[in-house]
Amino acid sequence: MKQTPNYIKSLLLPSAKTPQARRVWSIDLETVWLPFFTATNAMGDTAIPSDALGAPIRLAYAKDGSVKFSNSGRPISKVAKPIADSVTLVRQNFVANLQDYASQVVEAKQEEYANQVTMAQTASKPILAHDKEELDKAVALQIEEALRQAELEAQTEAQTEAQTEETPEPDKEKELATVS
């Protein structure tokens, strides 16, 4: 038996904290999208302008031409439109391919697909039942807590009203003090 290649072993090792990079569709711009689109340009499959590939992150501007700032005061940046548009196209095609594949399998292997759906539904029943029980318990606890809070507030309000009734009004105190 062959030994596991080092590049596979390295995937299984914990790595140092990776620096945060700009992501487009949750995929790294610098290490994935730029090399990919440069390669598609080289193959003649795309014609993304060189300035977009060279300066993929741009300063965002308002309609009046002024630089946009976030609420925290930082300047806002955006991905160059040709790259953003190309990523959108890739995403739309990816989704279409996934949907097409699923419909082909449904058509070609109806019974197997139906069996997978049945197995998934059967396997999910205990999970859904457990989640329902836990949700019912959590809601019951919230209702109990809300009732307790309402009762406490009602008691506090009743005590405040009782104290108000027992305490003579300031004018009555003056009258009593004057009469004595």
Backbone hydrogen bonds in HBPLUS format (Angstrom, degrees):
<---DONOR---> <-ACCEPTOR-->    atom                        ^
c    i                          cat <-CA-CA->   ^        H-A-AA   ^      H-
h    n   atom  resd res      DA  || num        DHA   H-A  angle D-A-AA Bond
n    s   type  num  typ     dist DA aas  dist angle  dist       angle   num
A0008-ILE N   A0005-PRO O   3.05 MM   3  5.44 135.3  2.26 106.3 118.1     1
A0009-LYS N   A0005-PRO O   3.05 MM   4  6.43 161.9  2.08 152.1 157.6     2
A0010-SER N   A0006-ASN O   2.82 MM   4  6.01 156.3  1.88 152.6 158.5     3
A0011-LEU N   A0008-ILE O   3.02 MM   3  5.24 134.6  2.23 101.9 114.4     4
A0012-LEU N   A0009-LYS O   2.98 MM   3  5.34 142.9  2.12 107.1 117.9     5
A0013-LEU N   A0010-SER O   3.41 MM   3  5.29 159.1  2.46  98.0 103.9     6
A0029-LEU N   A0022-ARG O   2.89 MM   7  5.76 169.9  1.90 162.4 159.0     7
A0024-VAL N   A0027-ILE O   2.85 MM   3  5.31 165.1  1.87 147.5 146.0     8
A0027-ILE N   A0024-VAL O   3.12 MM   3  5.31 154.1  2.19 103.9 111.7     9
A0032-VAL N   A0028-ASP O   3.25 MM   4  5.58 136.4  2.45 126.2 134.7    10
A0033-TRP N   A0028-ASP O   3.27 MM   5  6.71 163.5  2.30 150.0 154.2    11
A0034-LEU N   A0029-LEU O   2.90 MM   5  5.99 167.1  1.92 170.9 169.2    12
A0036-PHE N   A0032-VAL O   2.98 MM   4  5.99 156.6  2.03 149.5 157.2    13
A0037-PHE N   A0033-TRP O   2.80 MM   4  5.96 173.5  1.81 161.7 162.8    14
A0038-THR N   A0034-LEU O   2.89 MM   4  5.94 151.7  1.97 148.8 157.1    15
A0039-ALA N   A0035-PRO O   2.92 MM   4  6.04 153.7  1.99 142.2 149.4    16
A0040-THR N   A0036-PHE O   2.86 MM   4  6.22 152.5  1.94 148.2 156.6    17
A0041-ASN N   A0037-PHE O   2.92 MM   4  6.04 148.1  2.02 138.6 146.9    18
A0042-ALA N   A0038-THR O   2.90 MM   4  6.16 157.1  1.95 144.5 151.2    19
A0043-MET N   A0039-ALA O   2.95 MM   4  6.19 144.5  2.08 144.7 154.1    20
A0045-ASP N   A0040-THR O   2.79 MM   5  5.07 138.4  1.96 162.0 161.7    21
A0046-THR N   A0040-THR O   3.25 MM   6  5.49 145.7  2.37 115.2 113.4    22
A0044-GLY N   A0041-ASN O   2.96 MM   3  4.98 148.8  2.06 100.8 110.9    23
A0052-ALA N   A0049-PRO O   3.05 MM   3  5.41 130.5  2.31 104.2 116.7    24
A0053-LEU N   A0049-PRO O   3.25 MM   4  6.71 154.0  2.33 148.3 155.4    25
A0054-GLY N   A0050-SER O   2.78 MM   4  5.92 149.2  1.87 148.5 158.2    26
A0055-ALA N   A0051-ASP O   2.85 MM   4  5.76 149.1  1.95 138.0 145.4    27
A0080-ALA N   A0056-PRO O   2.72 MM  24  5.10 157.1  1.77 144.5 148.6    28
A0058-ARG N   A0078-LYS O   2.70 MM  20  5.30 167.8  1.71 167.3 168.9    29
A0078-LYS N   A0058-ARG O   2.73 MM  20  5.30 155.7  1.79 152.3 160.3    30
A0060-ALA N   A0076-ILE O   2.85 MM  16  5.51 164.6  1.87 154.7 149.4    31
A0068-LYS N   A0060-ALA O   2.94 MM   8  5.62 172.6  1.94 143.5 141.9    32
A0062-ALA N   A0066-SER O   2.71 MM   4  5.37 167.1  1.73 166.4 170.1    33
A0065-GLY N   A0062-ALA O   2.95 MM   3  5.31 161.7  1.99 114.6 119.2    34
A0076-ILE N   A0068-LYS O   3.01 MM   8  5.65 162.7  2.04 138.9 139.0    35
A0070-SER N   A0074-ARG O   2.76 MM   4  5.40 161.5  1.79 157.0 161.3    36
A0073-GLY N   A0070-SER O   2.95 MM   3  5.25 160.6  1.99 110.4 116.6    37
A0083-ILE N   A0080-ALA O   3.03 MM   3  5.55 125.0  2.35 113.3 126.7    38
A0084-ALA N   A0080-ALA O   2.96 MM   4  6.21 167.7  1.97 157.5 161.6    39
A0085-ASP N   A0081-LYS O   2.78 MM   4  5.85 165.0  1.80 158.8 162.5    40
A0086-SER N   A0082-PRO O   3.06 MM   4  6.11 150.3  2.15 132.0 140.0    41
A0087-VAL N   A0083-ILE O   2.88 MM   4  6.14 156.2  1.93 154.8 161.1    42
A0088-THR N   A0084-ALA O   3.00 MM   4  6.22 156.5  2.05 145.9 152.4    43
A0089-LEU N   A0085-ASP O   2.99 MM   4  6.27 152.8  2.07 144.0 151.2    44
A0090-VAL N   A0086-SER O   2.94 MM   4  6.23 158.1  1.99 148.2 153.7    45
A0091-ARG N   A0087-VAL O   2.86 MM   4  6.10 161.9  1.89 152.4 157.6    46
A0092-GLN N   A0088-THR O   2.89 MM   4  6.11 163.1  1.92 151.4 155.8    47
A0093-ASN N   A0089-LEU O   2.93 MM   4  6.11 158.4  1.98 148.2 154.4    48
A0094-PHE N   A0090-VAL O   2.79 MM   4  5.96 151.4  1.88 147.7 156.5    49
A0095-VAL N   A0091-ARG O   2.95 MM   4  6.21 165.0  1.98 154.5 157.2    50
A0096-ALA N   A0092-GLN O   2.98 MM   4  6.16 160.5  2.02 144.2 150.1    51
A0097-ASN N   A0093-ASN O   2.84 MM   4  6.04 154.2  1.91 147.0 153.8    52
A0098-LEU N   A0094-PHE O   2.95 MM   4  6.26 155.8  2.01 150.9 157.3    53
A0099-GLN N   A0095-VAL O   2.97 MM   4  6.21 164.0  1.99 154.3 158.4    54
A0100-ASP N   A0096-ALA O   2.85 MM   4  5.99 155.8  1.91 146.5 153.9    55
A0101-TYR N   A0097-ASN O   2.89 MM   4  6.00 161.4  1.92 147.3 152.2    56
A0102-ALA N   A0098-LEU O   3.01 MM   4  6.22 166.2  2.03 149.4 153.0    57
A0103-SER N   A0099-GLN O   2.99 MM   4  6.22 161.2  2.02 148.4 153.4    58
A0104-GLN N   A0100-ASP O   2.92 MM   4  6.14 151.2  2.01 148.1 156.3    59
A0105-VAL N   A0101-TYR O   2.97 MM   4  6.27 157.2  2.02 154.1 159.8    60
A0106-VAL N   A0102-ALA O   2.94 MM   4  6.17 162.1  1.97 151.4 156.6    61
A0107-GLU N   A0103-SER O   3.00 MM   4  6.11 153.9  2.07 141.0 147.7    62
A0108-ALA N   A0104-GLN O   2.84 MM   4  6.00 163.6  1.86 150.4 155.2    63
A0109-LYS N   A0105-VAL O   2.75 MM   4  5.49 160.1  1.78 150.6 155.7    64
A0113-TYR N   A0109-LYS O   2.90 MM   4  6.03 162.7  1.93 158.5 163.9    65
A0114-ALA N   A0110-GLN O   2.88 MM   4  6.02 162.6  1.91 149.8 155.1    66
A0115-ASN N   A0111-GLU O   2.86 MM   4  6.10 151.5  1.94 147.3 155.5    67
A0116-GLN N   A0112-GLU O   2.99 MM   4  6.30 150.5  2.08 143.7 151.1    68
A0117-VAL N   A0113-TYR O   3.00 MM   4  6.36 156.5  2.06 152.1 158.3    69
A0118-THR N   A0114-ALA O   2.96 MM   4  6.19 161.5  1.99 149.7 154.6    70
A0119-MET N   A0115-ASN O   2.85 MM   4  6.05 164.0  1.87 151.2 155.7    71
A0120-ALA N   A0116-GLN O   2.94 MM   4  6.09 157.0  1.99 146.2 152.4    72
A0121-GLN N   A0117-VAL O   2.94 MM   4  6.18 159.5  1.98 150.1 155.7    73
A0122-THR N   A0118-THR O   2.88 MM   4  6.08 161.4  1.91 153.6 158.9    74
A0123-ALA N   A0119-MET O   2.87 MM   4  5.97 163.3  1.89 148.3 153.4    75
A0124-SER N   A0120-ALA O   2.98 MM   4  6.06 136.9  2.17 139.3 150.3    76
A0125-LYS N   A0122-THR O   3.29 MM   3  5.53 147.0  2.41 103.6 112.2    77
A0128-LEU N   A0124-SER O   2.86 MM   4  6.04 167.9  1.87 167.0 170.4    78
A0129-ALA N   A0125-LYS O   2.89 MM   4  6.01 157.9  1.94 152.4 158.9    79
A0130-HIS N   A0126-PRO O   2.94 MM   4  6.03 159.7  1.98 142.3 147.7    80
A0131-ASP N   A0127-ILE O   2.89 MM   4  6.12 163.4  1.92 151.1 156.0    81
A0132-LYS N   A0128-LEU O   2.89 MM   4  6.06 152.3  1.97 143.5 151.1    82
A0133-GLU N   A0129-ALA O   2.97 MM   4  6.25 160.0  2.01 149.7 154.6    83
A0134-GLU N   A0130-HIS O   2.93 MM   4  6.20 167.3  1.95 156.1 159.2    84
A0135-LEU N   A0131-ASP O   2.84 MM   4  5.98 155.2  1.91 146.4 153.8    85
A0136-ASP N   A0132-LYS O   2.84 MM   4  6.01 161.5  1.87 150.9 156.1    86
A0137-LYS N   A0133-GLU O   2.92 MM   4  6.21 158.0  1.97 150.5 156.5    87
A0138-ALA N   A0134-GLU O   2.91 MM   4  6.11 161.4  1.95 146.4 151.8    88
A0139-VAL N   A0135-LEU O   2.85 MM   4  6.06 161.4  1.88 155.2 159.9    89
A0140-ALA N   A0136-ASP O   2.93 MM   4  6.09 159.2  1.98 146.3 152.4    90
A0141-LEU N   A0137-LYS O   2.91 MM   4  6.19 156.4  1.96 151.0 157.4    91
A0142-GLN N   A0138-ALA O   2.97 MM   4  6.23 153.8  2.04 144.9 152.2    92
A0143-ILE N   A0139-VAL O   2.87 MM   4  6.14 156.2  1.92 151.6 158.2    93
A0144-GLU N   A0140-ALA O   2.90 MM   4  6.15 163.1  1.93 150.2 154.8    94
A0145-GLU N   A0141-LEU O   2.90 MM   4  6.09 160.9  1.93 148.3 153.6    95
A0146-ALA N   A0142-GLN O   2.85 MM   4  6.05 156.3  1.91 146.9 153.6    96
A0147-LEU N   A0143-ILE O   2.86 MM   4  6.12 158.8  1.91 153.5 159.1    97
A0148-ARG N   A0144-GLU O   2.87 MM   4  6.09 156.9  1.92 148.5 155.4    98
A0149-GLN N   A0145-GLU O   2.86 MM   4  6.09 158.9  1.90 148.9 154.5    99
A0150-ALA N   A0146-ALA O   2.87 MM   4  6.09 158.3  1.92 146.6 152.9   100
A0151-GLU N   A0147-LEU O   2.86 MM   4  6.05 157.5  1.91 148.8 154.9   101
A0152-LEU N   A0148-ARG O   2.89 MM   4  6.08 158.0  1.94 148.3 154.6   102
A0153-GLU N   A0149-GLN O   2.88 MM   4  6.09 158.5  1.93 149.5 155.4   103
A0154-ALA N   A0150-ALA O   2.88 MM   4  6.08 152.0  1.96 143.8 152.0   104
A0155-GLN N   A0151-GLU O   2.91 MM   4  6.16 156.9  1.96 148.9 154.8   105
A0156-THR N   A0152-LEU O   2.93 MM   4  6.15 161.0  1.97 148.5 153.9   106
A0157-GLU N   A0153-GLU O   2.87 MM   4  6.03 157.2  1.92 146.1 152.6   107
A0158-ALA N   A0154-ALA O   2.87 MM   4  6.07 155.8  1.93 146.1 153.0   108
A0159-GLN N   A0155-GLN O   2.89 MM   4  6.14 158.0  1.94 150.7 156.4   109
A0160-THR N   A0156-THR O   2.97 MM   4  6.17 154.6  2.04 145.2 152.3   110
A0161-GLU N   A0157-GLU O   2.93 MM   4  6.19 156.8  1.98 149.0 155.0   111
A0162-ALA N   A0158-ALA O   2.90 MM   4  6.12 156.9  1.95 147.5 154.2   112
A0163-GLN N   A0159-GLN O   2.93 MM   4  6.14 156.9  1.98 147.9 153.8   113
A0164-THR N   A0160-THR O   3.01 MM   4  6.18 148.4  2.11 141.8 150.7   114
A0165-GLU N   A0161-GLU O   2.97 MM   4  6.25 152.1  2.05 148.3 155.1   115
A0166-GLU N   A0162-ALA O   3.03 MM   4  6.25 150.5  2.12 145.4 153.2   116
A0167-THR N   A0163-GLN O   3.00 MM   4  6.04 150.9  2.08 145.4 152.4   117
A0172-LYS N   A0169-GLU O   3.10 MM   3  5.36 118.6  2.49 105.8 120.2   118
A0173-GLU N   A0169-GLU O   3.11 MM   4  6.42 151.6  2.19 154.0 162.7   119
A0174-LYS N   A0170-PRO O   3.18 MM   4  6.47 153.8  2.25 146.9 152.8   120
A0175-GLU N   A0171-ASP O   3.04 MM   4  6.36 156.4  2.10 147.1 153.6   121
A0176-LEU N   A0172-LYS O   2.90 MM   4  6.14 158.7  1.94 150.6 155.9   122
A0177-ALA N   A0173-GLU O   2.88 MM   4  6.07 156.2  1.94 147.5 154.5   123
A0178-THR N   A0174-LYS O   2.87 MM   4  6.04 149.4  1.96 146.9 155.3   124
A0179-VAL N   A0175-GLU O   3.00 MM   4  6.15 153.4  2.08 147.4 153.8   125
A0180-SER N   A0176-LEU O   3.24 MM   4  6.34 152.5  2.32 145.2 150.9   126
